[in-house]
Each structure stands twice: as C-alpha cells, then as structure tokens.
Amino acid sequence: MILEQIHTSGDLRKLSDGQLMVLADEIRHFLISHVAKTGGHLAANLGVVELTLALHQVFDVHYDRLIWDVGHQAYTHKILTGRGPCFDTLRQFGGLSGFPKTEEDESDTFNTGHSSTSISAAVGFAAAAKLRGENRTAVAVIGDGALTGGMAFEAMNHAGSMKIPLIVVLNDNGMSISKNVGGLSKRLKRIRNTRRYFEFKSNVKSVLDKIPLIGPPLKKRVAALKKALKPLIVHNVLFEDLGFTYLGPVDGHNIEELRVILRQAKKRQEPVLVHVHTKKGKGYLPAEKNPGQFHGVPSFDSKTGQLLDAKQEMDWSEYFGQTLCRLAEKDNKITAITAAMPLGTGLTKFQKMFPARFFDVGIAEQHAVTFAAGLAKGGMLPCLAVYSTFLQRAYDQLLHDVALQKLHVVFCIDRSGPVGRDGETHQGVFDISYLSHLPGFTILSPSNSRDFDRMLEYAFHICTGPVAIRYPRGTVLHPAWPEDQPTLDMQAHLRRDGDDILIAAAGTTVFDALKVADILEKHGIRVAVLDVGIIKPMDEINICKYCENKKMIASLEDNVVTGGFGQQLTVLLKKRVRIFAYPDEPIVQGSVNELKQKYGLTPEQIARELMKLVVW
C-alpha cells in the first residue's frame, strides 16, 4: 500500500498523479474502516481527500499556516502527518481528537471546533508573518456552510484591504450539516453552474500577455471593461468585490487542477479565494446518498452503511420536536428557528408541518437570537433550538437584544452538560453560568419527560420574558415517581426524603442523586433528593424549607462550578454547600460516563465523598 509509505508531506511530492489517485482511494478505505469502528465525522472527510493531498503538496504544513474551519474535516491531514496509527483511538477517552489540536502536532496550527473562525485566525497569522519578515502563507480551509457565519465575512472585509499572503480555500459542497440555505448558497450555486466568466477572464489575460508593447495598457482598459461585463456574466463576483482575487471554481477531486490553482494562489502574496467544488461523502455510496446522516456518525457496518448504535428509544432532541409540534398545532404564533441544524435539534417534523413558521438562518447564531427578538417584538412566540456550546456565540445578543428588552423568546438548549466525544470545544457545561446573570431570564432544567412537557408550555404561555430550557444529549428519561400536582407553577420537588443529607440536583442529575441516596442508605445515612427544576429564579421558599435541619447540603449539576447552580444555592442558603460539578478547565473528550469518572461525579464517587464529610 502506498499509504504505508507516507510519513510526511515530502513523501507525497515523490508520487505521480496516478499514484496520488491510488493513495486517495486508500485513504478513503482507511477512513471508512476506522470511523466505522469509532464513530466520527465521515462524510466531510471523504469529500476533501484530494484537496488535502494537494494542500500538502503545495504548502509546507509545518511552516505555512494551515487552518481548518470547524476542523471536523481534518482527518486526512492527520493521517498525512503521521497520526494514522492512532485512528483506533479517534474521539476516545485519552485518544486522538476529532478536531485539530496544537498539542497533538505542530501542523495543527490553530485549534478549531466551532464554525467560521478560520479566516480571522489566518488573517492574524498572515499579518504576523508580514510584520516579522517571514515567508509564510496562511491558508484557511472553510466550507460553504461555515461561510454563512458573519465572522467569516468580517474577516474577509478586513483582509481585502491588506497586502498579506492569505489564501481562503472555499470547500463548496452545498452542505453544512443539513442542506445549505440562504442567498449566499444560491449565489455559489450560480457560480458553480457556469464557468463562462472565469474562462473568458483567463482567455483574455492570456491573449493580452502575448501582445508586445500595447498588451499591458490594454490589460488596464480591459480591467475596467471587466467590471462592466462581470454582472452580465455571473451577476457580480462577491469575493472580488471584497478585495480578494478569485480563482475557480475548480474540481475538488482533480489533484492536478488543484495543485495548479493553489500554486497560482501562493505566488500572488495577496488575499486570494480559491473556490473548490467537492462532493460530501465522496467514494462511499451510503454517505453520498445521505451526507447528513454520515456527517457525525456512530459506529456502523462499513459494508452496508447500517448504523450499529441506532437509537431504540427517543432522545431529548426528538422529544422536544414532537412536544413543540403539539403546542404549535394549538398556537399559530409559535415559530421555530435553527442555526443550520434542523436534524440535530429535532426540528425536521416542525419544518414539514409548519414550513411558513420554520426558519433556518444558517450558521449564524448571533443573527438567530436577534431575529428571534424581532419576531417576539412583532407579536410571535419564537423558539430558538440550539446546542448549548453554540448559543454562547451569541452572548451579546442574549443580553442586549433580548434580556434588556424583556422579550419573550424561548431558548431550547440542546446538548447541555457533557456531550462526550467531541471534546472541549463542544461540552455544554457553561450555559447555567452565562445565562444566570442575564436580567429577567428564567432558566428551567427538567429531569424527565413529564417535567419537560410542563416546562415548555410554561415557557410559552405563562412566562412573559426570556426563558431557557436546558436538556442533555441522550435518551429522554421518564419519571419513576408519582405525578406532581398538575400545575404550571415552577417549583422544586422532593423526590426522596431523608433526615441527614439533602442533595439539590439540577436536571437529569436527579437520577444520579437518587443512586447516591440508595448507596448511602446501605450505610445508614438517610438522604433527601430535591429536584430543583427551576434554576432561576430559584424556588427559595421550598428550597429553604427542605434544607432546614439537615446535617449537610450538597448540590449536583452538569455545569462548571463557577457561576453554576451550586454557587447560587450557597448564596441563597448563606451556608456551606458541597458542590458537585465540573471543574473550571477544558473538559476532555470521552463518553459521558468516562467524564463523570474522571471528574469525580459518578454516584459511587459522590457517595464516598459525602460519607467522609457528613457530621454525626
């Protein structure tokens, strides 16, 4: 196998184009066979194999600055930089990260995980290289989905006025996770579907270069003429108007074409955008047919594409989507918003049932929040469904546009708490902290499906200001206790009584708290478990009542310590609370159970700690 002979980018430069195509096939087979075992981001990586090979041939990835936007498509890059043998540990606890990590290899120039950051970082790298007199080129590889993020255009607007060695490689596959939407997507489609302008431009330059004496002045005249003709041919070229030289579109699976155009871009030593057209899931039929399903995929049968960990029970995302649809059938003011993730957030059913009330804004969380604010001000009941880790990208909008105006926007925060194998960039362990100090916000954290039903209706029809409902990744949990009073008043509920210790638990951690109580009961320690339910404003009356005369108070949550529920409980009670929460540090990748074990948050570990501390 050729792949076994590749240890550095220099090894690639010794190969013929025919050998490179064989290598591309070998890499795809490697990716499919390994991701089938570990799970991971497959479709995006299959689509950029040839592009990655070309980048490694043209650039010195250990000297030039190669930044992968989002970073989930950097698997081939990792293989080519000697990390292929580690792929059995991909996204596992203590194993190879699914995203670029500078601590893994210096060729991972910049840590990524969220969308639309690469161009800003590349502009910074290019400006630094120019100031330091270094002959480095900064290359940002960004997908057309990530390009819908406003930060990408902020960076391009800045870079277009600078004479810096910057290349933006636009990996255009028409997809982010789900199908791309919006004006930019339509514009790129028009550019993909015609080469007339670019062929015309190239041919004219070639002819003028061959004319002696009068060629150069004619070139200047033609440049002016080009501005007039350009709108007639491609309805304006957006990137050139931003100050970038545009090259492409080029077939992203033709290594020779890619190499030629990347070398042209490198020679210019100025901002250049290289438009590359690729196919997401290339070379694996199940992923080509369903790139959304194979975007981030659990383990699967590589021969059939059948998922091995296919869920048998409903997860929180799907349960939210069904509950929202039931409410929306009765209330035509309810609208749903997603930032390019209708499938991941459970909104596909709503999208089909109420297309006029469904809005996919692209990867644009800041816009999504203020758009929701406008809907609320306009008389609608907007619901923004978003992952916890992505909502933090819109912090100013949460404060300035929603909270300060006391607008009735419902935020359904998916993937709250540890999410597992995507690692530190995606853990949802900060939302209680960054939402709690926003004025007027109500924060709800259901422990079970029945509470979720009540809370979603409460959010729409009782609350009048901003409200957030946070719930984790995974199977929806059902209550193991009798139904509470059928009321929409949000209050803390005692799930188990006991005289010695009270554990106040937020969200689904209630079930772990009940396990702690079972363990300690065997040691003669009686533990009460309080299901807090509403984190802000706290149910002060019931919390204080249930905490009276206890020998110890503990709190349990899936947030970090600082700014979390436990610290707020300490302030309320004016006494020491033993806080069980995640530490104020990057939370590593691993299964949720592995993370609980690492950070001392399993029921067994909590029980042992409480046994040490309880005062008899």
C-alpha positions in Angstrom: 0.0 0.0 0.0 1.2 3.5 -0.9 -0.3 4.9 2.3 2.1 2.8 4.4 5.0 4.6 2.8 3.7 8.1 3.5 5.1 9.7 6.7 5.5 13.3 5.8 4.3 15.8 3.1 7.7 15.3 1.4 6.8 11.7 0.6 3.7 13.0 -1.4 5.9 15.0 -3.7 7.6 11.9 -4.9 4.4 10.4 -6.2 3.0 10.6 -9.7 -0.6 11.8 -10.2 -1.6 8.2 -10.9 -0.1 7.1 -7.6 -1.8 10.0 -5.8 -5.2 8.8 -7.1 -4.5 5.4 -5.8 -3.5 6.9 -2.4 -6.7 8.9 -2.3 -8.7 5.6 -2.7 -6.6 4.0 0.1 -7.2 6.9 2.4 -10.9 6.7 1.8 -10.9 3.0 2.6 -8.8 3.8 5.7 -11.3 6.4 6.9 -14.4 4.3 6.3 -13.0 1.2 8.1 -11.7 3.2 11.1 -14.7 5.6 11.5 -17.0 2.6 11.2 -15.5 1.3 14.5 -15.0 4.5 16.5 -17.7 6.8 15.0 -16.8 10.3 13.9 -17.2 12.8 11.1 -17.1 10.8 7.9 -18.9 12.5 5.0 -17.0 15.8 5.2 -13.6 14.0 5.4 -14.4 11.8 2.4 -15.1 14.9 0.4 -11.7 16.6 1.0 -9.2 13.8 0.4 -7.8 15.1 -2.9 -7.9 18.7 -1.6 -5.8 17.7 1.4 -3.3 15.9 -0.7 -2.9 18.9 -3.0 -2.5 21.3 0.0 0.2 19.1 1.5 2.0 19.0 -1.9 1.9 22.8 -2.4 2.4 24.0 1.2 4.8 23.1 4.0 2.3 22.3 6.6 4.9 22.6 9.4 5.9 26.1 8.3 3.0 27.6 6.4 -0.2 28.2 8.4 -3.0 25.7 7.5 -6.2 26.4 9.5 -9.2 24.0 9.1 -12.5 25.8 9.8 -14.6 23.8 12.3 -11.9 21.1 12.0 -14.0 18.0 11.7 -12.7 17.6 8.1 -9.0 17.3 9.0 -8.8 13.5 9.3 -6.7 13.1 6.1 -4.4 15.9 7.3 -3.9 13.9 10.5 -3.1 10.8 8.6 -0.6 12.6 6.4 1.2 14.0 9.4 1.9 10.6 11.0 -1.2 10.1 13.1 -2.7 7.3 11.1 -1.7 4.6 13.7 -3.7 6.5 16.3 -7.0 6.3 14.5 -8.2 3.3 16.5 -8.4 5.8 19.4 -10.2 8.5 17.4 -12.5 10.6 19.7 -12.0 8.1 22.6 -11.1 9.0 26.1 -7.4 9.8 26.1 -7.2 9.2 22.3 -6.8 11.1 19.1 -9.0 14.2 18.9 -11.6 14.5 16.1 -10.5 18.2 15.7 -7.2 19.9 15.1 -5.2 20.1 18.3 -1.9 22.0 18.5 -0.7 19.7 21.3 -1.0 16.7 19.0 1.1 18.1 16.2 2.6 21.5 15.2 0.9 21.2 11.8 -2.4 21.7 13.6 -1.7 25.4 13.6 -4.9 26.6 15.4 -7.4 24.7 17.5 -10.9 24.7 15.9 -14.2 23.2 16.6 -16.8 25.9 16.1 -17.7 27.4 12.7 -16.4 30.5 10.8 -13.3 31.2 12.8 -10.5 30.1 10.4 -10.3 33.3 8.2 -9.9 35.6 11.2 -7.1 33.4 12.5 -5.5 33.2 9.1 -5.6 37.0 8.7 -3.8 37.2 12.0 -1.2 34.7 11.1 -0.6 36.4 7.7 -0.3 39.8 9.3 2.1 38.5 11.9 4.3 36.8 9.2 4.5 40.1 7.2 5.5 42.1 10.3 8.1 39.5 11.2 9.5 39.3 7.7 8.6 35.6 7.4 7.9 34.0 4.1 4.9 32.0 5.3 1.5 31.7 3.6 -1.7 31.4 5.8 -4.4 29.1 4.3 -7.9 28.9 5.7 -10.0 25.9 4.5 -13.7 26.8 5.1 -16.9 25.2 3.9 -19.7 27.0 2.2 -21.9 26.3 5.2 -19.4 27.9 7.6 -19.1 30.9 5.2 -22.7 31.8 6.2 -21.3 32.8 9.6 -20.9 36.6 9.9 -17.5 36.3 11.4 -16.1 34.9 8.1 -17.3 38.0 6.2 -16.0 40.3 8.9 -12.5 38.7 8.4 -12.7 38.9 4.6 -13.8 42.5 4.7 -10.7 43.3 6.8 -8.3 41.2 4.8 -9.4 42.5 1.4 -7.7 45.9 2.2 -4.4 44.3 3.3 -1.5 43.1 1.2 -0.9 39.9 3.0 -0.1 36.3 1.9 -3.5 34.9 2.6 -5.4 32.1 0.8 -9.0 31.2 1.6 -9.9 27.8 0.2 -13.7 27.6 -0.1 -14.7 24.0 0.1 -18.1 24.2 -1.6 -20.2 21.0 -1.3 -23.6 22.7 -0.9 -23.9 21.4 2.6 -23.1 22.3 6.2 -24.6 19.5 8.2 -28.0 19.8 6.6 -28.5 21.4 3.2 -27.3 24.9 3.0 -29.8 27.8 2.8 -29.8 31.5 2.1 -28.7 34.0 -0.5 -25.0 33.0 -0.4 -25.9 29.4 -1.1 -27.8 30.4 -4.1 -25.0 32.7 -5.3 -22.4 29.9 -5.0 -24.7 27.6 -6.9 -24.9 30.0 -9.8 -21.1 30.3 -9.8 -20.7 26.5 -9.7 -23.1 26.1 -12.6 -21.2 28.3 -15.1 -17.6 28.8 -16.0 -18.2 31.3 -18.7 -16.9 34.3 -16.8 -13.8 32.6 -15.5 -12.9 31.1 -18.8 -13.5 34.4 -20.5 -11.3 36.2 -17.9 -8.5 33.7 -18.2 -8.5 33.7 -22.1 -8.5 37.5 -22.3 -5.5 37.7 -20.0 -3.6 35.1 -21.9 -4.1 36.8 -25.2 -3.1 40.2 -23.9 0.0 38.9 -22.3 1.2 37.8 -25.7 0.8 41.2 -27.4 4.0 43.2 -27.3 4.1 46.9 -26.3 0.3 47.5 -26.3 -0.6 44.4 -24.2 -0.1 46.0 -20.7 -2.1 49.2 -21.4 -4.8 47.1 -23.0 -4.9 45.0 -19.9 -5.8 48.0 -17.8 -8.5 49.0 -20.2 -9.9 45.5 -20.1 -9.9 45.6 -16.3 -12.3 48.5 -16.4 -14.4 46.7 -19.1 -14.4 43.6 -16.9 -16.3 45.5 -14.2 -19.0 46.4 -16.6 -19.2 42.9 -18.1 -18.9 40.9 -14.9 -22.5 41.4 -13.7 -23.9 40.3 -17.1 -22.0 37.0 -16.9 -22.1 36.0 -13.2 -24.4 38.5 -11.5 -21.4 40.0 -9.7 -18.4 38.2 -8.2 -18.9 38.7 -4.5 -15.3 37.8 -3.4 -13.6 40.2 -5.8 -15.8 43.0 -4.5 -14.4 42.2 -1.0 -10.8 42.7 -2.3 -9.9 39.1 -2.9 -8.6 37.7 -6.2 -11.0 34.9 -7.1 -9.7 31.6 -8.6 -12.0 28.9 -9.7 -14.3 27.1 -9.4 -12.1 24.0 -9.7 -12.9 20.3 -9.4 -12.0 19.4 -5.8 -11.4 15.8 -6.8 -8.8 16.6 -9.5 -5.4 16.7 -7.8 -3.6 18.2 -10.9 -6.1 21.0 -11.2 -6.0 21.7 -7.5 -2.2 21.8 -7.4 -2.1 24.3 -10.3 -4.6 26.7 -8.9 -3.1 26.5 -5.4 0.4 27.3 -6.8 -1.1 30.3 -8.6 -2.7 31.5 -5.4 0.5 31.1 -3.5 2.5 33.2 -5.9 0.3 36.2 -5.6 1.2 37.0 -2.0 -2.1 38.8 -1.5 -5.6 37.8 -0.4 -6.9 35.0 -2.8 -10.0 32.9 -2.6 -9.8 29.5 -4.3 -13.3 28.1 -5.0 -13.2 24.3 -4.8 -16.2 22.2 -5.7 -16.4 18.9 -3.8 -18.9 16.1 -3.1 -19.6 15.4 0.5 -19.3 11.6 1.2 -17.3 11.1 -2.0 -16.4 7.4 -2.6 -18.8 5.8 -0.2 -22.3 5.4 -1.6 -24.3 5.5 1.7 -22.6 8.8 2.7 -23.1 10.2 -0.8 -26.8 9.4 -0.6 -27.2 10.6 2.9 -24.4 13.1 3.8 -26.4 14.5 6.7 -26.7 11.1 8.4 -23.0 10.5 7.9 -21.9 13.9 8.9 -21.3 12.8 12.5 -22.0 9.1 12.8 -21.8 6.5 15.5 -20.2 3.1 14.7 -21.7 1.4 11.6 -21.3 -1.6 9.3 -18.9 -0.4 6.6 -20.3 -2.8 4.0 -23.9 -1.8 4.3 -23.7 1.6 6.0 -26.2 0.4 8.6 -25.7 2.1 12.0 -24.8 -0.3 14.7 -25.7 2.1 17.6 -29.0 3.1 16.0 -31.1 4.5 18.8 -34.0 2.3 20.0 -35.5 4.9 22.4 -36.4 8.5 21.8 -33.8 11.1 22.6 -34.3 14.5 24.1 -34.0 16.3 20.7 -36.7 14.2 19.1 -38.9 14.5 22.2 -38.6 18.3 22.1 -39.5 18.4 18.4 -42.7 16.4 19.0 -43.7 18.4 22.0 -43.1 21.6 20.2 -45.3 20.4 17.3 -48.2 19.6 19.6 -48.1 23.1 21.1 -47.7 24.7 17.7 -50.8 22.9 16.4 -52.8 24.8 19.1 -51.0 28.1 18.8 -50.2 29.6 15.4 -47.9 32.2 16.9 -45.3 29.7 17.8 -42.3 29.7 15.4 -39.1 27.7 15.3 -35.6 28.8 14.5 -32.4 26.8 13.9 -28.9 27.8 13.0 -28.3 25.2 10.2 -29.2 22.2 12.4 -32.9 21.2 11.9 -32.0 17.5 12.2 -29.7 17.7 15.2 -32.1 19.9 17.2 -35.2 17.8 16.4 -37.0 20.3 14.2 -37.4 18.3 11.0 -41.0 17.4 11.9 -41.9 21.0 12.7 -40.3 22.1 9.4 -42.6 19.7 7.5 -45.7 20.5 9.5 -45.3 24.3 9.7 -43.0 25.4 6.8 -44.1 29.0 7.0 -43.3 29.2 10.7 -39.9 27.5 10.4 -36.7 29.4 9.9 -33.2 28.0 9.2 -30.9 31.0 9.4 -27.6 29.2 8.5 -24.6 29.0 10.8 -25.4 32.4 12.3 -26.2 32.2 16.0 -25.9 35.9 16.6 -28.4 36.7 13.9 -30.6 33.9 15.1 -31.0 35.4 18.5 -31.7 38.9 17.3 -34.0 37.6 14.6 -35.9 35.8 17.4 -36.0 39.1 19.3 -37.6 40.8 16.2 -40.2 38.0 15.9 -41.1 38.4 19.5 -41.4 42.2 19.2 -43.5 41.6 16.1 -46.1 39.6 18.1 -44.9 36.0 17.5 -43.7 33.4 20.0 -40.2 32.4 18.8 -38.4 29.3 19.9 -34.7 29.0 19.1 -33.4 25.4 19.3 -29.7 25.4 19.6 -26.8 23.4 21.1 -25.5 24.8 24.4 -22.0 25.2 23.0 -23.2 27.3 20.1 -25.6 29.6 22.0 -22.6 31.1 23.8 -21.5 32.6 20.4 -24.4 35.0 20.7 -23.8 36.2 24.3 -24.1 40.0 23.5 -27.4 39.4 21.6 -28.8 37.5 24.5 -28.1 40.4 26.8 -28.5 43.5 24.5 -31.3 42.4 22.2 -33.4 40.0 24.4 -32.8 40.4 28.1 -32.6 44.2 28.3 -35.8 44.5 26.3 -37.5 41.7 28.4 -38.6 40.0 25.2 -40.5 36.7 25.2 -38.1 34.4 23.4 -37.9 30.7 24.3 -34.4 29.1 24.1 -34.5 25.3 23.9 -30.9 24.5 24.7 -29.9 21.0 23.5 -26.7 19.2 24.5 -26.5 20.9 27.9 -23.9 19.3 30.1 -21.1 17.0 28.9 -21.6 15.8 25.3 -18.8 13.3 25.2 -16.5 12.5 22.3 -16.4 15.9 20.5 -14.3 17.2 23.4 -13.6 20.5 24.9 -14.9 22.7 22.1 -18.4 21.2 22.3 -19.1 20.5 26.0 -22.2 22.2 27.1 -21.1 22.9 30.7 -21.2 26.7 30.7 -24.9 27.6 30.0 -26.1 28.0 33.6 -23.1 30.3 34.2 -23.5 32.5 31.2 -27.3 32.7 31.4 -27.8 33.1 35.2 -26.7 36.7 35.4 -28.7 38.0 32.5 -31.5 40.1 33.9 -35.0 38.7 33.6 -34.0 35.3 32.3 -35.9 32.2 33.5 -33.8 29.0 33.4 -35.5 25.7 33.6 -33.8 22.3 33.8 -36.2 19.3 33.5 -35.2 16.0 35.0 -37.7 13.9 33.0 -40.2 14.0 30.1 -43.2 14.9 32.1 -41.5 18.0 33.6 -40.3 18.9 30.1 -43.9 19.0 28.8 -44.9 21.3 31.6 -41.9 23.5 31.3 -42.3 24.0 27.5 -45.9 25.0 27.9 -45.0 27.2 30.9 -42.3 28.9 28.7 -44.8 29.8 26.0 -47.9 30.5 27.9 -47.0 31.6 31.4 -43.6 33.4 31.1 -43.6 36.8 29.6 -39.9 37.4 29.3 -36.9 35.3 28.0 -36.8 31.7 29.1 -34.3 28.9 28.6 -35.0 25.2 28.9 -31.8 23.1 29.1 -31.6 19.4 28.4 -28.8 16.9 27.7 -27.8 14.7 24.8 -29.1 11.2 25.1 -32.2 9.2 25.7 -35.1 11.1 27.3 -35.8 10.0 30.8 -39.2 9.2 32.3 -40.2 9.8 35.9 -40.0 7.0 38.4 -42.3 8.8 40.9 -45.9 9.7 41.1 -47.1 12.7 39.2 -46.8 16.1 40.9 -49.7 18.5 41.2 -50.9 19.2 37.7 -49.9 22.9 37.7 -47.7 25.0 35.5 -46.2 26.8 38.6 -42.4 26.0 38.6 -41.2 24.8 41.9 -38.7 22.4 43.5 -40.0 18.9 44.2 -38.7 16.5 46.9 -38.1 13.2 45.1 -36.9 11.4 48.2 -37.0 12.3 51.9 -34.2 11.8 54.4 -33.0 13.5 57.6 -29.2 13.5 57.3 -28.1 15.0 53.9 -30.0 16.8 51.2 -28.8 16.8 47.6 -30.3 19.5 45.5 -29.9 18.3 41.9 -30.5 20.2 38.6 -31.9 18.5 35.6 -31.2 14.9 34.8 -28.6 14.7 37.6 -31.6 14.0 39.8 -31.3 10.3 38.8 -27.7 10.2 39.8 -28.6 11.8 43.1 -31.2 9.1 43.7 -28.5 6.5 43.2 -26.3 8.2 45.7 -29.2 8.1 48.2 -29.5 4.3 47.6 -25.8 3.7 48.2 -25.7 5.8 51.4 -28.9 4.2 52.8 -27.0 0.9 52.9 -24.6 2.7 55.3 -27.4 4.1 57.5 -27.2 7.6 56.0 -30.6 9.0 55.1 -30.5 11.3 52.0 -33.2 13.6 50.7 -33.1 14.4 47.0 -34.5 17.7 45.8 -35.4 18.1 42.1 -34.7 21.8 41.7 -36.4 22.2 38.2 -36.3 25.9 38.1 -32.7 27.3 38.4 -33.6 31.0 38.0 -35.5 32.4 39.8 -34.9 29.8 42.5 -37.9 28.4 44.4 -36.5 30.0 47.5 -39.4 29.0 49.8 -39.3 25.3 49.1 -35.5 25.1 48.9 -35.1 26.7 52.3 -37.9 24.6 53.8 -36.4 21.3 52.6 -32.9 22.3 53.6 -33.8 23.0 57.2 -32.2 20.8 59.9 -30.1 18.8 57.5 -26.6 17.9 58.7 -25.2 18.6 55.2 -26.3 20.2 52.0 -24.9 19.1 48.6 -25.6 20.2 45.1 -25.3 18.2 41.9 -25.3 19.7 38.3 -23.8 19.2 34.8 -22.4 22.7 34.7 -19.0 24.1 35.8 -18.6 25.2 39.4 -18.1 28.9 38.8 -21.4 30.6 38.2 -23.3 27.4 38.4 -26.4 26.3 40.4 -24.3 25.2 43.4 -22.7 28.6 43.9 -26.1 30.3 43.6 -27.5 27.8 46.2 -24.7 28.7 48.6 -25.6 32.4 48.3 -29.2 31.7 48.9 -28.7 29.5 52.0 -25.8 31.5 53.4 -24.1 28.3 54.4 -21.5 25.9 53.0 -22.8 23.6 50.2 -20.7 20.7 48.9 -20.8 21.4 45.2 -20.5 18.5 42.8 -20.0 20.0 39.3 -17.4 20.1 36.5 -14.1 21.9 37.2 -13.3 25.2 35.6 -11.0 23.7 33.0 -11.4 22.4 29.5 -13.5 19.2 29.7 -11.7 16.5 27.6 -13.3 14.0 25.2 -14.7 10.7 26.3 -18.1 9.1 26.9 -20.3 10.9 29.5 -19.7 8.0 32.0 -15.9 8.3 31.5 -16.1 12.0 32.1 -18.1 11.6 35.3 -15.5 9.1 36.4 -12.6 11.4 35.6 -14.1 14.4 37.4 -15.4 12.5 40.5 -19.1 12.7 39.6 -20.3 9.1 39.5 -22.9 8.1 42.2 -20.3 5.9 43.8 -17.7 8.7 44.0 -20.2 11.2 45.3 -21.4 8.8 48.0 -17.8 8.1 49.1 -17.1 11.9 49.4 -20.3 12.6 51.3 -19.5 9.7 53.8 -16.2 11.4 54.6 -17.8 14.8 55.2 -21.1 14.1 56.9 -21.1 15.2 60.6 -22.9 12.9 63.0 
